[in-house]
Amino acid sequence: MDAHARLAAIAEEIRAHAGCGFEPCSTCTTLVPGEGSATARIVLVGEAPGAREDAVGLPFVGAAGKVLDGLLDSAGLSRADVFITNVVKARPPGNRDPRADEVAHHWPWLERQLEVISPALIVPLGRHALKRFAPAARIGEVHGTRLEAGGRALFPLYHPAAALHNPRLLPVLHEDARRLAGQAGG
């Protein structure tokens, strides 16, 4: 089975998931496996789907998604060039932070996706996603820089939604995205 078929099979498994007892899996409208290229050199990882993503089943399609599209443009990339997903594949009720047991429940799916894609670079979006890959790192200190953690190359960015709450972060995000452009190699 090729990478595209393996990734599609994981996505179908995620979409069909039900009845596990974890609140986000029981209360969400749609589980959101992620989207993009099975051969992407860069995988962007957010925390969990928001309300719009939960409604349509795709990652980063709301207001934060528009910011993310602008960041990809600043990096000379498009959605077709990358894979976009989340640590948790189901929207927590009220958009609350996922609990550690919920993250642990969803983590194997992300690991399997990363194994199939084998990206050169993982871009954790925001402090919550960064914590899952590099627990000691602080987003305010490492955003826009390359680091290694757990045998993986990371390039953390502030979460695009952060710029919606604090517009002063938008230029920082775009500058970091421009630095991202040369990080994944070719």
C-alpha positions in Angstrom: 0.0 0.0 0.0 1.5 3.4 -1.0 1.7 6.4 1.3 -1.5 8.0 0.0 -3.5 4.9 0.6 -2.0 4.4 4.0 -2.8 8.0 5.0 -6.3 7.7 3.6 -6.9 4.5 5.6 -5.8 6.3 8.8 -8.2 9.1 8.0 -11.1 6.7 7.5 -10.3 5.0 10.8 -10.4 8.4 12.5 -13.6 9.5 10.9 -15.3 6.2 11.8 -14.1 6.4 15.5 -17.0 6.4 18.0 -18.0 5.1 21.4 -14.7 5.3 23.1 -15.9 7.1 26.2 -13.7 10.2 25.8 -15.8 13.4 25.8 -14.4 15.1 22.7 -15.0 11.9 20.6 -18.6 11.7 21.9 -19.6 15.4 21.6 -17.9 16.5 18.4 -19.8 16.6 15.1 -17.0 15.3 13.0 -13.5 14.0 13.8 -10.9 15.8 11.7 -8.0 13.6 10.6 -6.2 16.3 8.7 -5.5 17.0 5.0 -2.7 17.5 2.6 0.1 15.6 0.8 1.2 12.1 1.9 4.7 13.1 0.8 4.8 16.6 2.4 8.2 17.7 3.6 6.4 19.9 6.3 3.6 18.8 8.6 1.8 21.6 10.6 0.2 20.4 13.8 -2.4 22.4 15.8 -4.0 21.6 19.1 -7.5 20.5 18.2 -10.3 21.4 15.7 -12.4 24.5 16.4 -16.1 24.9 15.8 -15.8 25.5 12.0 -13.4 22.6 11.6 -15.8 20.4 13.6 -18.7 21.3 11.3 -16.9 20.6 8.0 -14.3 18.0 9.0 -11.3 19.8 7.7 -8.5 21.5 9.6 -8.0 25.3 9.8 -10.9 26.4 7.7 -12.1 29.2 10.0 -10.6 32.6 10.8 -7.4 31.0 12.0 -7.3 29.1 8.7 -7.3 32.3 6.8 -4.3 33.5 8.9 -2.6 30.2 8.3 -3.1 30.5 4.5 -1.4 33.9 4.7 1.5 32.4 6.6 1.9 29.6 4.1 2.0 32.3 1.4 4.7 34.2 3.3 6.7 30.9 3.4 6.2 30.4 -0.3 4.0 27.4 0.3 0.4 26.3 -0.2 -1.9 23.8 1.4 -1.0 21.4 -1.4 2.6 21.5 -0.3 2.1 20.5 3.4 0.0 18.3 5.6 -2.1 20.0 8.2 -3.6 18.2 11.3 -4.0 18.5 15.0 -2.8 16.7 18.1 -6.4 15.9 19.0 -8.7 15.0 16.2 -12.0 15.9 17.9 -13.2 19.3 19.1 -13.2 19.5 22.9 -16.6 20.8 24.2 -16.6 24.6 24.5 -13.3 24.7 22.7 -11.6 23.9 26.0 -8.0 22.7 26.1 -7.8 18.9 25.7 -7.0 16.9 28.8 -3.8 14.9 29.0 -5.7 11.6 28.8 -7.5 12.9 25.6 -4.2 13.8 24.0 -2.9 10.4 24.9 -6.0 8.8 23.3 -5.5 10.6 20.0 -1.6 10.6 19.9 -1.2 7.2 18.2 -3.1 8.5 15.2 -0.8 11.5 14.8 2.2 9.2 15.3 1.0 6.9 12.5 0.3 9.9 10.2 3.9 11.2 10.9 5.3 7.7 10.2 3.6 7.5 6.8 4.5 11.1 5.8 8.0 11.1 7.3 8.3 14.9 7.1 11.6 16.7 7.2 10.0 19.2 9.5 7.1 19.4 12.0 5.6 22.8 12.7 3.8 22.8 16.0 1.3 25.7 16.0 1.1 27.3 19.4 2.1 26.3 22.9 -0.2 23.4 23.3 1.0 21.6 20.2 4.6 22.5 21.0 4.2 21.0 24.5 3.4 17.6 22.9 6.6 17.5 21.0 9.0 19.4 23.2 7.5 19.6 26.8 10.2 21.9 28.2 10.2 24.4 25.3 8.3 27.7 25.6 6.6 29.1 22.5 7.6 32.7 23.4 11.3 31.7 23.4 11.5 29.2 20.5 9.0 30.5 17.9 10.5 30.9 14.5 13.6 28.8 15.3 14.5 25.3 14.4 15.0 22.9 17.2 15.4 19.1 17.7 13.3 17.2 20.1 12.6 13.5 20.4 14.6 12.9 17.2 12.5 15.3 15.2 13.2 18.6 13.6 10.7 21.2 14.8 10.0 24.8 13.7 7.4 26.1 16.2 5.1 29.0 15.3 2.6 30.9 17.4 -0.9 29.5 16.7 -2.6 31.5 13.9 -5.5 32.2 16.3 -3.2 34.1 18.6 -3.0 36.8 16.0 -6.7 37.1 16.0 -6.6 37.8 19.7 -3.4 39.9 19.6 -3.0 41.6 16.2 0.6 42.7 17.2 1.6 39.0 16.7 0.7 39.0 13.0 3.9 40.6 11.8 5.9 38.2 14.1 4.0 35.2 12.6 4.8 36.4 9.0 8.4 37.0 9.8 8.6 33.5 11.3 6.8 32.0 8.3 9.4 33.7 6.0 12.1 31.9 8.0 10.2 28.7 7.7 10.6 28.8 3.9 14.2 27.5 3.9 13.9 25.0 6.7 12.6 21.8 5.2 15.2 21.3 2.5 14.2 20.0 -0.8 
